[in-house]
Amino acid sequence: MITFECRKIALAPQGRVLDIGCGSGRHSTAIHQRWQAFIVAADRNPDDLAAAGRNLAWHDAHGFHCHGTWHLTAADITALPFAADSFDLVVCSEVLEHVPDHERAVIEITRVVRPGGQLVISVPRTWPERLCWKLSSSYRHSPGGHIRIYTFDRLRQTLTEAGLRYRERHFAHSLHTPFWLLKCLTGLDSRQIPVRLYQRFLTWYTLKNPALFARLEKILDPVLGKSLVVYCRKPRDISS
C-alpha cells in the first residue's frame, strides 16, 4: 500500500533517501524496487524497524531486481541523527499526526534534505479523520494514536513556514476509508463478520494489486481518499 505516486518523484542513481517513521518498510521496499538508491529506513519503534529489515531483506533474496542498498536507523523525527543536507528525498507518511511537536519535526526533515531535494508528506485527510473521531473515542484516544486533524491549509502553512516550497497534492487510499469508518462504528477491536471480510479484501488487494480495483481506487480517491499526500521541494536557496 504505497501512498505516494512514483511518477511524481525524480531520483538519480545512487540518490539518498530517508523514510522516516518507516513502519514495516512499505515505502522503503517500493523505493528499493524502483530506484538504485541508498535508503535509510528510520523509526523509533524497534519492532517496526525489525519488520522493515525483514521486508527489505526478503525483497533482496527473492529476485526483485533491487540494486540499491539500505540501512536501518532508530531515530526520533524531532531530533534526527543526520547531518544537514544529507538526503535527496525524504518520505514522511502518516507520521506527523502522531507527533506532539510537529512543527519541530517538519523543521528537522527540512534540515536533512539537500537544497533542491524533494519531500513527500502524507497525513490523514480532514473529513474522514473528523468522522472517525466523532464515531469512536477509542480511535482518538488510543495510545500512540492521532493527536490532531490537519486541513490542507494547515499542513501547507506548516511546510512553507519551515522553508519548503509546495509543488502539488493528491488523495490516496479511498478503499481504506470505508474500512476505518466500519471499525469506528463497530469498535476498533471488533471481530464482526463485515470487519473481517473487509480486512481480508484489503489484504488481498494490497498483495495482488488487481488492475480493476486499482483503477477503481484512483477514480474514488478525489472523493473518498483517506490520505492527503503533499509533494514539496527544498529551495536551493532556503531563503528564496
Residue pairs with C-beta under 8 A, 6 or more apart in sequence:
1 26
1 173
1 176
1 206
2 26
2 27
2 30
3 27
3 93
3 94
3 120
3 122
3 172
3 173
3 227
3 229
4 27
4 91
4 93
4 120
4 122
4 172
4 229
4 231
5 170
5 229
6 30
6 34
8 120
8 168
8 231
9 89
9 118
9 120
10 118
11 17
11 31
11 35
11 37
11 88
11 89
11 118
12 88
13 35
13 36
13 37
14 36
14 37
14 38
15 35
15 37
15 38
15 88
15 89
16 37
16 38
16 40
16 86
16 87
16 88
16 89
17 28
17 31
17 35
17 37
17 38
17 39
17 40
17 87
17 88
17 89
17 90
17 91
18 40
18 42
18 80
18 82
18 86
18 87
18 89
18 90
18 91
18 109
18 112
18 113
19 25
19 27
19 28
19 31
19 39
19 40
19 41
19 42
19 91
19 93
20 42
20 43
20 75
20 77
20 80
20 90
20 91
20 92
20 95
20 109
21 42
21 43
21 44
21 77
21 92
21 93
21 94
21 95
21 98
22 28
22 41
22 42
22 43
22 48
22 49
22 52
23 43
23 48
23 51
23 52
24 48
24 51
24 52
24 55
25 41
25 51
25 52
25 53
25 55
25 56
26 55
27 91
27 93
28 39
28 41
28 52
28 55
28 56
28 70
29 55
29 56
29 59
31 37
31 39
31 68
31 89
31 91
32 39
32 56
32 59
32 64
32 66
32 68
32 70
33 59
33 64
33 65
33 66
35 68
36 67
36 68
37 68
37 89
38 68
38 69
38 70
38 71
39 56
39 68
39 69
39 70
39 71
40 70
40 71
40 72
40 73
40 82
40 87
41 49
41 52
41 53
41 56
41 70
41 71
41 72
41 73
42 49
42 72
42 73
42 74
42 75
42 80
43 49
43 52
43 74
43 75
44 74
44 75
44 76
44 77
46 74
49 72
49 73
49 74
52 72
53 72
56 70
59 66
60 66
73 81
75 81
75 82
77 92
77 95
77 99
77 105
77 108
77 109
78 99
78 101
78 104
78 105
78 108
79 108
80 108
80 109
80 111
80 112
82 112
83 112
84 111
84 112
85 112
85 113
85 114
85 115
85 117
86 112
86 113
86 114
87 112
87 113
87 114
87 117
88 113
88 114
88 117
88 118
89 113
89 117
89 118
89 119
89 120
90 109
90 112
90 113
90 117
90 118
90 119
90 120
91 119
91 120
92 105
92 109
92 119
92 120
92 121
92 122
93 120
93 121
93 122
93 227
94 122
94 123
94 124
94 227
95 105
96 102
96 105
96 106
96 121
96 123
96 150
96 155
97 123
97 124
97 129
97 146
97 147
97 148
97 149
97 150
98 144
98 145
98 146
98 147
99 105
99 147
100 147
102 148
102 158
103 158
103 161
103 162
106 158
106 159
106 162
106 164
107 162
109 119
109 121
110 119
110 162
110 163
110 164
110 234
113 119
113 234
114 234
115 234
115 235
115 236
115 237
115 238
116 233
116 234
116 235
116 236
117 233
117 234
118 231
118 232
118 233
118 234
119 159
119 164
119 231
119 232
119 233
119 234
120 229
120 230
120 231
120 232
121 155
121 159
121 229
121 230
121 232
122 172
122 227
122 228
122 229
122 230
123 150
123 155
123 227
123 228
124 146
124 149
124 150
124 226
124 227
124 228
125 171
125 225
125 226
125 227
125 228
126 149
126 150
126 151
126 152
126 228
128 177
128 180
128 181
128 224
128 226
129 146
129 149
129 150
130 149
131 181
131 184
132 139
132 140
132 180
132 181
132 184
133 139
133 140
133 149
135 181
135 184
135 185
136 183
136 184
136 185
136 187
136 188
138 187
138 188
139 145
139 146
139 180
139 183
139 184
139 188
140 146
142 188
150 228
152 169
152 228
152 230
155 228
155 230
156 166
156 230
159 166
159 230
159 232
160 166
163 234
163 235
163 238
163 239
164 232
164 233
164 234
164 235
165 232
165 233
165 234
165 235
166 230
166 231
166 232
167 231
167 232
167 233
168 230
168 231
169 228
169 229
169 230
169 231
170 221
170 222
170 225
170 229
171 221
171 222
171 225
171 226
171 227
171 228
171 229
172 221
172 225
172 226
172 227
172 229
173 217
173 221
173 225
173 226
173 227
174 217
174 220
174 221
174 223
174 224
174 225
174 226
175 202
175 205
175 213
175 216
175 217
175 220
175 224
176 202
176 226
177 224
177 225
177 226
178 198
178 224
179 195
179 198
179 199
179 202
180 226
182 194
182 195
182 198
183 190
183 195
186 192
186 194
186 195
205 213
